């Protein structure tokens, strides 16, 4: 009798070890953040069975901005007004989330070349908190030069954010943007599941000295459904030197441009293709790890491929206007979510969103990368 009782306890212990996070009766299962695989549990046939089979469901979030012909934001649209395509296949839009509290990491470059610029950035803590983060949100502050430092962990206290910005001081000559984004992604990954996750970069366009790789960092940002925005200070840095402002370089290398079959890659065709906004080939080459690809504008890559946007400024007033414009952009977006019905397709999944009203401009993230399914050897 004692032996049978002991065996019964051992069997119960094994079942609990196999399912340590199973909710207790009356307890809700934890919600999974958008863009991450969500466990879907299905009970096996049979009465009083505690064994469960776990599968995964991928949810993709496509922040979408809609503008009219005057450039004004269009509000009041319903999910039924949108049609969303993933690799050309129509998808069922599960939800348009009208409001989610924001978790934002403000990542500021603090290299020595920006000695005259940091005082301007130190004054915008309240504007970022009020105009972008808003009610119910939270913000953290990260500074980066040759180091990446967290000046303020996540807080909903705007005064603490302003105090952290006042502690900004210039350091080394490098500016490890990719490393700063990687750390920001790591911080946001731990935030509440119902929060919208955003990184705001205030930095020069190009990374200098990072150890992290662009491809892996961009992948992690996409997996966590993080949108990256940038306020570019390279123009201000040029202005501070008294030099003439050079033309903005083309961030898309010639090797990444797509030329129609039979066409020649001439400067004219490259220019024409660039004007159409065809930057998806570059995205594909980044994820394929093409060694010859040259990235001249890392901020542009981060913003374009996560559904964010890039701004610029020349003065204190224009910096404040950029923060205000960014807040308008974020708070007028439709957050369209869906479960792709074509996940068996590996590689780049292009996203396209249409609205059933004529004359509107629609902007959304260009797509996402999904690794090909592993080949099973027979």
C-alpha positions in Angstrom: 0.0 0.0 0.0 2.8 2.4 0.9 4.6 1.6 -2.4 1.5 2.4 -4.5 1.1 5.7 -2.6 4.7 6.6 -3.3 4.4 5.8 -7.0 1.3 8.0 -7.2 3.2 11.0 -5.8 6.0 10.4 -8.3 3.6 10.4 -11.2 2.0 13.7 -10.1 5.4 15.2 -9.7 6.4 14.2 -13.3 3.2 15.8 -14.7 3.8 19.1 -12.9 7.5 19.2 -14.1 6.2 18.8 -17.7 3.9 21.8 -17.3 5.4 24.1 -14.6 3.6 27.3 -15.9 0.2 25.9 -16.2 -2.4 28.4 -14.8 -4.1 27.3 -11.6 -7.9 27.2 -11.5 -9.3 30.7 -11.7 -6.0 32.2 -12.9 -5.7 33.8 -16.4 -2.9 32.6 -18.7 -0.3 35.3 -19.5 -0.9 37.3 -22.7 1.7 37.1 -25.4 3.0 40.4 -26.9 2.2 41.1 -30.6 4.8 39.8 -33.0 5.8 36.9 -30.8 4.7 33.2 -31.1 1.7 32.7 -28.8 1.1 29.3 -27.3 -2.2 27.7 -28.2 -3.1 24.8 -26.0 -5.4 22.0 -27.1 -6.6 19.3 -24.7 -6.3 15.7 -25.8 -9.5 13.5 -25.9 -10.4 11.8 -22.7 -12.0 12.9 -19.4 -9.9 14.5 -16.7 -6.8 14.6 -18.9 -4.0 16.9 -17.7 -1.8 16.3 -20.8 -1.8 19.2 -23.4 -0.4 19.6 -26.8 1.2 23.0 -27.5 1.4 24.7 -30.9 2.5 28.2 -31.9 0.6 31.0 -33.6 2.5 34.0 -35.1 0.8 37.4 -34.8 2.1 40.2 -37.0 1.4 43.9 -36.2 1.4 46.4 -39.1 1.3 50.0 -37.8 -0.4 51.9 -40.6 -0.7 55.6 -41.3 -3.4 57.0 -43.6 -3.2 60.5 -45.1 -5.5 62.4 -47.4 -4.5 64.4 -50.4 -3.7 67.4 -48.2 -1.3 65.4 -46.1 -3.7 65.4 -43.1 -4.2 62.2 -41.0 -7.4 60.3 -41.7 -9.1 59.0 -38.5 -12.2 56.9 -37.9 -11.5 54.0 -40.3 -12.6 50.6 -39.2 -10.8 47.2 -39.8 -13.4 46.5 -42.5 -12.1 49.5 -44.4 -8.6 47.9 -44.8 -7.4 45.0 -47.0 -4.0 43.6 -46.0 -1.9 41.5 -48.2 1.1 39.3 -47.1 3.1 38.2 -50.1 0.1 39.0 -52.2 -2.3 36.9 -50.2 -5.2 38.6 -48.5 -5.2 38.2 -44.7 -7.9 38.4 -42.1 -7.3 41.5 -39.9 -8.0 40.3 -36.3 -8.0 43.7 -34.7 -7.3 47.4 -35.0 -6.0 48.3 -31.5 -7.1 51.9 -30.9 -5.0 52.4 -27.8 -2.0 50.7 -26.2 0.1 52.3 -23.5 3.6 53.1 -24.9 6.9 51.8 -23.6 9.6 54.0 -25.2 13.4 53.9 -25.0 15.0 57.3 -25.8 18.5 56.4 -27.1 20.7 59.5 -27.4 24.2 59.7 -29.0 26.7 61.3 -26.6 30.0 61.3 -28.5 32.4 64.2 -28.1 31.6 65.7 -31.5 28.1 66.6 -30.2 29.3 68.9 -27.4 27.4 71.9 -28.7 24.2 69.8 -29.5 23.5 67.9 -26.3 22.3 71.0 -24.4 19.5 71.2 -27.0 18.5 67.6 -26.5 18.6 68.0 -22.8 15.6 70.3 -23.0 13.1 68.0 -24.7 12.4 65.5 -21.9 8.9 66.9 -21.1 8.0 67.2 -24.8 8.8 63.6 -25.5 6.9 62.5 -22.4 3.8 64.6 -23.1 3.6 64.4 -26.9 4.9 60.9 -27.7 4.6 58.7 -24.6 1.4 60.2 -23.2 -0.9 58.9 -20.5 -0.3 55.5 -19.1 3.1 55.2 -20.8 6.6 54.9 -19.6 10.1 55.8 -20.8 13.7 54.9 -20.3 16.8 56.9 -21.3 20.0 55.3 -22.9 23.2 57.2 -23.8 25.8 55.8 -26.2 29.2 56.7 -27.4 31.9 54.0 -27.2 29.8 52.7 -24.3 26.0 52.1 -23.9 24.7 53.4 -20.6 21.2 53.3 -19.1 20.7 56.7 -17.6 17.2 56.1 -16.5 15.3 52.7 -16.3 11.6 52.7 -17.3 9.6 55.2 -15.4 6.3 57.1 -15.8 7.7 60.1 -14.0 8.6 62.8 -16.6 10.7 64.6 -14.0 13.1 61.7 -13.7 13.4 61.6 -17.5 14.3 65.3 -17.6 16.9 64.8 -14.8 18.4 61.8 -16.7 18.8 64.0 -19.9 20.5 66.7 -17.9 23.1 64.1 -16.9 24.1 63.6 -20.5 27.7 64.4 -21.2 30.0 63.8 -24.2 32.4 60.9 -24.2 34.4 59.0 -26.8 34.7 59.5 -30.5 32.6 56.5 -31.6 28.8 56.2 -31.5 27.6 52.6 -31.2 24.1 53.0 -32.6 23.5 49.3 -33.3 24.7 48.3 -29.8 22.3 50.9 -28.4 19.4 49.6 -30.4 20.3 46.0 -29.3 20.2 47.1 -25.6 17.0 49.0 -26.1 15.4 45.9 -27.7 16.5 43.9 -24.7 14.9 46.4 -22.3 11.7 46.6 -24.2 11.4 42.8 -24.4 10.7 42.7 -20.6 8.0 45.3 -20.7 4.3 44.5 -20.1 2.7 42.5 -22.9 0.0 45.0 -23.6 2.3 47.9 -24.3 3.3 49.3 -27.6 7.1 49.2 -27.9 9.0 52.1 -29.5 12.7 53.1 -29.8 13.5 56.8 -30.5 17.0 57.4 -31.7 18.5 60.9 -31.6 21.8 60.4 -33.3 23.8 60.7 -36.5 22.7 58.5 -39.3 25.6 56.0 -39.4 26.9 53.6 -36.7 30.5 53.8 -35.6 32.1 51.0 -33.6 29.3 48.6 -32.7 29.9 45.0 -31.9 26.4 43.8 -32.6 25.4 43.1 -36.2 22.6 45.0 -38.0 20.9 41.8 -39.2 20.5 40.2 -35.8 19.5 43.4 -34.1 16.9 44.2 -36.8 15.5 40.7 -36.5 15.1 41.0 -32.7 13.3 44.3 -33.1 10.9 42.8 -35.6 10.2 39.7 -33.4 9.3 42.0 -30.5 7.1 44.2 -32.7 9.3 47.2 -32.0 9.0 50.3 -34.1 12.1 52.5 -34.4 12.0 56.2 -35.1 14.9 58.5 -35.6 15.6 62.2 -35.2 18.7 62.8 -37.2 21.3 65.3 -35.9 23.8 64.9 -38.6 22.6 68.1 -40.3 23.0 70.0 -37.0 26.5 68.6 -36.6 27.5 69.9 -40.1 25.9 73.2 -39.3 28.1 73.5 -36.1 31.3 73.0 -38.1 30.4 75.9 -40.5 30.7 73.7 -43.5 28.3 73.5 -46.4 25.6 70.9 -46.0 26.4 68.0 -48.4 23.6 66.2 -50.3 22.1 63.3 -48.6 23.7 60.0 -49.8 21.6 57.3 -51.4 21.2 54.7 -48.5 20.5 51.9 -51.0 23.7 50.5 -52.6 23.6 49.8 -56.3 24.0 46.1 -55.7 20.8 46.1 -53.8 18.7 47.8 -56.4 16.3 45.6 -58.4 16.4 45.9 -62.2 13.6 44.4 -64.3 14.6 41.3 -66.3 16.7 42.2 -69.3 17.4 45.7 -68.1 20.8 47.3 -67.6 21.9 48.8 -64.2 22.7 52.2 -65.5 22.7 55.4 -63.4 19.4 56.4 -65.0 17.6 53.2 -64.2 19.0 53.3 -60.6 17.7 56.8 -60.2 14.3 55.9 -61.5 14.1 52.8 -59.3 15.1 54.8 -56.3 12.4 57.4 -56.9 9.8 54.6 -56.8 10.8 53.6 -53.3 11.9 50.1 -54.2 14.1 49.3 -51.2 13.0 45.8 -50.5 16.0 44.1 -52.3 18.3 45.8 -49.8 16.2 44.4 -47.0 16.5 40.8 -48.4 20.3 41.2 -48.8 20.7 42.3 -45.2 18.9 39.1 -44.0 20.8 36.9 -46.4 24.0 38.2 -45.0 25.4 39.4 -48.3 29.0 40.4 -47.5 29.4 43.0 -50.2 26.4 45.1 -49.1 27.4 48.5 -47.8 25.1 50.4 -45.4 25.7 54.1 -45.3 22.6 55.1 -43.3 21.8 52.7 -40.4 19.1 54.9 -39.0 17.3 54.7 -42.3 17.4 50.9 -42.3 16.1 50.7 -38.7 13.2 53.1 -39.3 12.1 51.8 -42.7 12.0 48.2 -41.9 10.3 48.4 -38.5 7.5 50.7 -39.7 9.0 53.9 -38.2 10.0 57.2 -39.7 13.0 59.5 -39.9 13.0 63.2 -39.0 15.7 65.8 -38.9 16.3 69.2 -37.2 18.6 72.2 -37.4 17.7 74.2 -34.3 16.0 74.0 -30.9 12.6 75.0 -32.4 12.9 72.5 -35.3 13.9 69.8 -32.8 10.7 70.5 -30.8 8.7 70.5 -34.1 10.2 67.1 -35.0 9.1 65.7 -31.6 5.6 67.1 -32.1 5.4 65.7 -35.6 6.6 62.3 -34.4 3.9 62.3 -31.7 1.3 63.1 -34.3 2.5 60.2 -36.4 2.4 57.6 -33.6 -0.9 58.6 -32.2 -2.7 58.6 -35.5 -1.6 55.1 -36.6 -3.9 52.1 -37.0 -2.4 49.0 -35.4 -3.5 46.2 -37.7 -2.8 42.7 -36.5 -3.2 39.4 -38.3 -2.1 35.8 -38.2 -0.4 35.0 -41.6 -2.0 32.2 -43.5 1.2 31.6 -45.5 3.9 31.1 -42.9 5.2 28.1 -44.8 6.8 30.5 -47.2 10.3 31.3 -46.1 12.2 34.5 -46.8 10.9 38.0 -47.1 7.1 38.6 -46.6 6.1 41.8 -48.2 3.2 43.6 -46.5 0.7 45.8 -48.5 -2.3 47.6 -47.1 -5.1 49.0 -49.2 -8.0 51.2 -48.0 -11.5 51.1 -49.7 -11.5 54.9 -50.2 -9.8 56.6 -53.2 -7.1 59.3 -53.1 -5.5 58.3 -49.8 -1.8 57.7 -49.0 -1.1 54.6 -46.9 2.2 53.9 -45.2 3.0 50.7 -43.2 6.0 48.5 -42.5 7.3 47.0 -45.8 7.3 43.4 -44.4 9.2 41.0 -42.3 11.8 38.2 -42.7 10.9 34.6 -41.9 13.6 32.0 -41.9 12.9 29.1 -44.3 11.5 25.9 -42.7 14.2 23.4 -42.0 14.4 20.5 -44.4 13.5 17.2 -42.8 15.7 14.3 -44.1 14.0 11.1 -44.7 
